[in-house]
């Protein structure tokens, strides 16, 4: 259920970005924004990890800033596969990718907050293992 909610919300984010950003346009409305969000999820699942592995050395050299280029590249690949969306340049793709990444992270935190609370409730009391360790070894003995 969380995946469906996330795809619907990210489709809305893509549609809002197309409405308010000049370099991004969607022909056909929200339905195609939802398709774009699903295609972007597929690209991020299958293609981006390969690109991240191949570009790992340059990512290290640039202190991680090259990951923004990978984000923009993922959005541009999505633009290539979805005919109803048009992105004007690399910079617009970068802006859309950063907005979608931020929105996706925020949605994950919101949707998984209930699961974390339930997990903490079912774990029960925590055992303090440091005190137990100190009790086992109370005296120092020298070995010849």
Buried (B, 14 or more C-beta within 10 A) or exposed (E): EEEEEBBEBBBBBBBBBBEEBEBBBBEEEBEBBBBBBBBBBEBBEEBBEEBEEEBEEEBEEEEEEBBBBBBBBBBBBBBEEBEBBBBEEEEBBBBBBBBBBEBBEEBEEEBEEEEEEEEEEEEEEEEEEEEEEEEEEEEEEEEE
